[in-house]
Amino acid sequence: MAAWAAPVAPAKPVAVEGTAACEKAAQDALRDMRGLVDEVAFAGAPSRQAGAGDQDEFTLRGSGRYRLKPGTPRAFSYSCTYNTRTGAVAGVVLRDAGAGDTSATRPAAAAKAIEPDLSRVSPEACESAAALALRKRHPRVEHISFNSELRQLQQDAPARGHLRGQGTAMRAPGDASAHFSYVCDFDPRTGRVLAVQTTD
């Protein structure tokens, strides 16, 4: 007679664990930054990208919608760094797309009508660079959020443009949210970020 063995539950995929943890971190950040938030809904599975340096980390990028109490639905996107070794979220960045807007990069479309070669510009790339610069200045920073409605796009030369914007962040756990601004220099021909500077 063959010995009976209890069925072994399949291991939970790391990507699923990371998604749940990142979505919870995004919800917590929304409530910390926006206050009375209701009806948070995520739009499908996030995309996964390799981390910048640590081989134990990867980045999930996703989007969703939320409603303020009271208020109209607002779209947002997020990028979240998840550590597979610790099973914890290393950081999350929110980008608010504005009331009734479903795209976090709508200002780039407006820029395209003014200067065709600016269509290669990615506001998310500039904001990610700004978030990295902010983390270098404040290693314990949390809940970085960008306001897409305050972006300003400018081109001074064929090979150099500027994206100015604003956001809020907690410089350390437990601190009140504080405003900051950033200037991102980019190459309009390739969309490559050349430099970024943040001001508290």
Stockholm file with secondary structure:
# STOCKHOLM 1.0

chainA/1-200         MAAWAAPVAPAKPVAVEGTAACEKAAQDALRDMRGLVDEVAFAGAPSRQAGAGDQDEFTLRGSGRYRLKPGTPRAFSYSCTYNTRTGAVAGVVLRDAGAGDTSATRPAAAAKAIEPDLSRVSPEACESAAALALRKRHPRVEHISFNSELRQLQQDAPARGHLRGQGTAMRAPGDASAHFSYVCDFDPRTGRVLAVQTTD
#=GR chainA/1-200 SS CCCCCCCCCCCCCHHHHHHHHHHHHHHHHHHHHHSSEEEEEECSCCEEEECSSCTTEEEEEEEEEEEESSSCEEEEEEEEEEETTTTEEEEEEEEEEEETCCCTTHHHHHHHHHCGGGGGCCHHHHHHHHHHHHHHHCTTCEEEEEEEEEEEEEEEETTEEEEEEEEEEESSTTCCCEEEEEEEEECTTTCCEEEEEEEC
#=GC SS_cons         CCCCCCCCCCCCCHHHHHHHHHHHHHHHHHHHHHSSEEEEEECSCCEEEECSSCTTEEEEEEEEEEEESSSCEEEEEEEEEEETTTTEEEEEEEEEEEETCCCTTHHHHHHHHHCGGGGGCCHHHHHHHHHHHHHHHCTTCEEEEEEEEEEEEEEEETTEEEEEEEEEEESSTTCCCEEEEEEEEECTTTCCEEEEEEEC
//
